[in-house]
């Protein structure tokens, strides 16, 4: 067993141990479907940031700025919204004064202006009606075989989930950018055998789903023809066990991507350009934890969970960014995906995913939030690393990037990584000092006016009031 397989096995055992450790703490609240992430919700964890209004300093790729921000957040139960006015001020030796947006952008783009509204929402993810305009982080559609952990970075998008009260039928949708949408689509699901009263429990919760997601501006190396990237999927799932303390689900997803080059079969005159994949999974949902493990198998040119956190940033370097050279991409592959979302104590939320397949390098996601274990302090961290052990395609000339070891690459930040950590301390009620370190992506435009994403290193020291109402 190689190193990556050892790590995958270890994380899987650790995840199951965390899940079993929380067994029976509390009753499951209502109907908890795996499609919506389970308790705690990874997507809601990523979105619950709690920003400050005040001043500070920011360094972007080593360049200093004075920072002024107004970021109130209002929660009225069903309705909530947050603003995101951040101004970065700098002056040059020539006496020029510049005021830029949060990531150092100029104020001449509609997407930058839309960032003033951080979000507006109605409802919550687990409810029958939920919609959100604004920042999208760790967005997942269905079981996540096509989209999981997707982020629209500095853009403002739209999320809409709608279902009947009993979840007999519903739809979940996403649009990544209101001003210039490229990635959009959703999933419809139905429980055809559900009955209001009585019925067989297993059949009552039988769920069938269908997914359509597209990117109308995909990377040319994925779709050389210039056509949109199209992902289609069908899924089925039902619970084997469902009571107040435990829910055990099994599910099966089949997906197709138009990423396979068009070829004509020798014996029959037909064109085939569809790459196929399949994921069979089991999920354990407890009062304070969710554990999932999937066995995935897919053919040539199929990319599992193609819409993830780094999807947009990978444009321009795929398929190398996906951990495959041309020969590997033409081979069938298989492997495992695992996820844990757990709240071991009320003040801590933890999420981890790990996936590893043949002919590719593994991918790891970690997220944690903490508030109140140490009096007046808060902590939030997020880390993603893909193609662990592979060279950095964004900086191939960088020392040590040609042939890194698994563990060396695991802790190194590069264009295959995303990392955010924030530590806050409350001086007195509502007034807080915080340090924020980020390694993520921002959108830039080239000379031809075409936008793409580049890595950004950012350090901020903030002092201000937490205006949450």
N, C-alpha and C positions, 0 to 999 in steps of 0.2 A: 504493500500500500504506500503510495507516494505522499509527499508532504501535504498537498492540497486535499487529498482524500482523508488524511488524518484530521486536518482542520475541520473539514466538513462533518466527519463523524463526531468529533468532539463538540462542535457547536450544536449539532442535532441532539446529542445526549444532554448537553447543558440546557438547551431549550426545553426539552421534555421534563427535565428535573425541575426547572422553574415552574412549568405549568402544573405539574403534579403537586408541587409544594403549596400552591395556592388553592388546591382542591377544597371545595366546601366552605370557603370563608364566608361567602354571602350568597344569596339567591341571585340567579341571573335575572336581570330586569327585562321582562317581556320577551319578545321573539328576537333572538340575536342571530342574524343570518351571517354566514361567512362572507357573503358578497359585500357586506358593509364593514368588514374589518375586525369586528369583535371588540371586546373591552381589553385595554384601552385602544381607541381608534388611532392608528398611526397617522392618518391624515389630519385629524383634529389636533394631535400632539404637535405636528409640524406647523400648524397654523396658529396655535396658542402661544404667541411670542411675548406680548406685554411690553410695549416700547415706552421710552421716556420722552418727555418734553422738556427741553433745556438747551444745554450747550456742551461743547467739548472740542476734541481734536480728532482728526482722521488722517491716516497715512495710506495713500493708494499707490501701490508699487513704489513706495519710498518717498512719494511727494506729499508734503504736509498741507493740511487745510484746517481752518477754523470751521467748527461745525455748529449750526443752529438748527433746532428741530422742534416741530410741534406735531405730536402724534397721539392725540386723545383717542380713547376707545370707549364706546357706549354700548352697554348690553341691556336691552329692554326685554329680555326673555326670548320671545320668538324672533325679535328683530335686533340686529346688532350692526354696528358699522365702526370703522376706524379710519382716521386720516393719516397721511404720511408725508408731511411737508418737511423735507430735509434740504438745507442749503449749505453748500461747501464754499468757503471764501478763501481766496488766495491773492497775493499781490506779488508782482515780479520786481526785479531790480530796476526795470525801466519805469516803474510807477504804474503799471497796468493792473487794474483790479478785475477779478473774475469771480462770478458766482455761478457755481455748477450744481447739478443735481446729485443725488445720493451716491452714485457710483462714478462721479466725475463726468457725467454727460452734460452737454449743452441743452438749453431749453428751447430747441428748435424742432422738436419732434413730438407728435401727438402722443406716442407711447410714454414719453417722459412726463408730459403733462398729466396723463391719466394716472401716473403713480401717486399723485396727490391724494387720490382715494385709495387707501390700502385695501379696504374691502367693504362691501355691503352685503349682508346676508339675511335670509329669512328661514327660520327653522334650524334644525341640527341634522347631522348626517344620518342618524339612525331613525329619523322621523319620516312619515309618509310623504311630506313635502319639504324639500330643502333646495334652496337656490343661493348661490354666492357669486357676486361679481368682485373681481380683484385678483390678488395674488393667489396662486394655486401651488401647493407643495404636497408631495407624496400622494398625488391623485392616483387612484386605482379604480379601474373599471372591471366589474365582475370579480372573478377569482384572481385576476392579475396576469394571465398568461400572455396577453397582448399589451396591456398598459398597467404598470405598477410603479409607484414612486415618481410619477412624472411631475415636472416643475415647469412653469412658464417663466421662471427667472424674474426679470424686471418688468414683465408685461402685465396687462390686466385682462383676465379672461372671464369665462362664465361657466359655472357648474350648476346643473339642475338634476335633481332626483325627484321622481314622482311615482307614487304607488297608491293602491287602495289601502285602507286602514289595516286589513288583514294580510296585506302583501300577497294577494292572489295574483296580481299583475302589476307591472310597473316598468319604469324606464329610468336609466341614469345616463346623463350626457355631459359632454365637455367641449369647450371651445377655447383655444389657448390664447387668443389675442383679439380683443374687440376691434382694435384699430386696423389690424392687418391679419386676419385669421389664416392660419396654414394647417394646423392640426385640429381636427374636430371629429365628432361622431358620438357613439354611445352604445348602450346595450338595452335590449328589451327582455323581460322575463315574465313567465307565467307559471302558476301552479294549477294545472288543469283539473286535478282531482281533489282540490281543497273543498271541504264542506264546512258550512257554518257550525253545524252540530254533528257530533258522532263521526263516523268514518274511521278508516284505518290510519293511525298516526303516521306510519311510514309513507303512505300514499298521499295523505293530506299535505305533506311538506315537500313532495316531489316537485322540483323546480327545473324548468326548461328555459334556456336563454339563447339569445342570438346577438352578436356584436358586429358593429361596423365602425371602423376607425380609418381615417385617411390623413395623409400629409400631401397637400397640393404643391409643395415646394421641397421635395425630398433631396437627399444627397445624390449627385449624379452617379456615384459608384454603386449605389443601391438600385437605382432605376435609370440606366443609361439613356433610355428612350426619351426621358423628360416627362413621362406620364406621372400622374400622382401615385404615391405609395398607397396601396389599399390592403387593409387587414380585415378578414372576415373570420368569424368564429361562431361555433355552437357549443353549448355546454349543458350538462345534466347533473343534478345533485340532489341528495336526500339524506336525512339523518338516520343513523342506525340506533342512536340513543338520544333521547330528548327528555330531560326532566329538570327540576329546579336547580340542580347542582352541576349538571354535566350535559353537554351536547357533543355528540360525535357524528361528524358528517363525512361522507365520501362524495367525490365529484369527478367528472371527466370533462376535459376541454379539448376540442379539436379546432385548429386555426389554420388559415391559409394566407400567404403573402404573395404578392405579385413580384417578388424579388428574384425569381429564377429566370435566367435568360431564355428568350424564345428559341425553341428548337423544334424541328420537324422529325417525327418518328420515321424510321426507315421503312416499316412495312405498311403503315397507314398514314394517310395524308391528313395529319392533324397537328396543331400547334399547342405545345404545353409550356406554360410559363408560371406555374403555381408551385410554391414551396409549401409543404405541409408539415404540421407539428401536432403533437398530442401530449397532454399532461393528465396524469391520473393522481389524485390527491386525497389526503385524509386530513381532517381538521378537528381539533379538540378545543371546544370553547368552554371555559370555566368562568367562575364569578369574576375573577380579576386577571384572567389570562386567556390568550389565544395561541395555539400552536398549530402550524401547518407543515406538512412535508409532501412533496410531489416527486413522482418519477416522470421525467420528460424525455421524449424521443422525437426526433425530427429529421427531415430529409435535407438534402443539399440546399443551400442558400436560404434556409429558414433561420430567423433570429428570434429566440424566445424573449418575451417581455421587451419587444423592440422599442416601445415608448417608455423609457425610464428617465431618471433624473438627468442623465447626461446625453439624452438623445439629440437635442438641438445643438449642444456643444460639440457633438461628434461629427457634425456635418463638415465635410472637407477632408476628414482623415479616415472615414469608414472605407473598407471593412477592417483595416488594421486596428482602429480604435475598438472594434468589437472583439479583438483577440484572435483574428483569423487571417492567415494569408490566403491567396487565391486558391491554392490547392486544398487547404483545410475547409474553405467555404463550400467546396464541391463535394464534401463527404457527409454522409449521414452521421448524426451524433446522438448521444444520450447522456443523461446525468440526473442530478438531484437538485431540488430547490427546497429550502426550509425557511420558516419564519417563526419568530416568537414576539408577542406583544404582551407585556406583563406589568402589573402594578403590585409589586411585592409588599409595599407599605403605602399608605395614602399619599405621602409626599413625593413618591418616585414613580415615574413611568419609563419603561425601557422597551425598545424595539430593536430587533436584529434580523437581518436576512442574509442568507449565504446560498450561492448557486455555483455549480461546477459541472462542466460537461467535457466529454472527450474532444480532443483536438482544439480546445480553447483553454484560456486561463480563467481562474475563478473571480467572482465578484462578491464584495462584502458591503453591507450597509449597517450602520449602527446609529441609534438615536437615544438620547436620555434627557429627561427633564427632572429637576429636583427643586423643591421649595420648602424651607422650614425645618429641615433636619438639623442644620446649624442655624441658630436664631438669627434672623434678619438677612440671611444669605439666600441666594438663588443660583442655580446652575443649569445651563442648557448646552448640549453638544450634539453635533451631527457629523457623521463621517461616512463617506462613500469612496470605495476604491474598486475599479474594474481592471480586468486583465492583469491581476497581481502576478508579478514575475516577468512581465513583458517589457520591452523598451518603451520609452516615452515617445509617442509619435509627434507630439507638439514640440519637443526639444531634443531631436535625435543626437545633437552634438554635445549634450550635457554630460559632464563627467559621471561615469558609473551608470549611464542609462542604456548602454549597449546590451549588457547581459546581467541585469540585477538578480540577486537571489530572491526567493519568495518573501522572506521576512524583511530584507532590506527594502524591498519595494512596498511592502505592506505599510510601513511607517513613513514613506517619503511622499511629499506633496508634489504633484505634477499635473499635466493636462488630463490624466486619467482619474483625478481625485476631486473631491469636494469636501470641505472641512469648515465647520462653524463652531465656535465655542464662545460662550458668554458667561461671565461671573459678575453677579451683582451683590451689593451690600446696601441695606436700607439704613441711612444715617438717622433719620427720624421718620415718623409716619408719612408715607407717600413720596419722600425724597430719597433718591437712590443714586449711588455711584456705580458705574459698570464699566467693564473692560470687554471688548468684543474683538475677536480675531476671526477673519474670514478668508477662505481660499475657495472661490467659486467662479462664476462666469458672468460676463456682461456683454451686451450686444454692441457691436461697432459696425461702421460702414467703411467699405473700401473706396478707392478712387472712382470706381464705376457706380457707386451708390448701392451696391449689394451688401446686405447686412449679414453678419456672422457673429459667432460668440468666441470670446477669448478669455483665458484665465485671468483672474484679478486677485491680487493679494491686498488685503485691507485690514488695518488695525484702527480701532476707535476707542477713545476714552470719553465717557459721557457722564454728565451730572445733570439731574433734572427730576421733575415730578412725574409720578406714574398717574396719569389722568384717566383712570378707569372709573366709569360711572355705571 
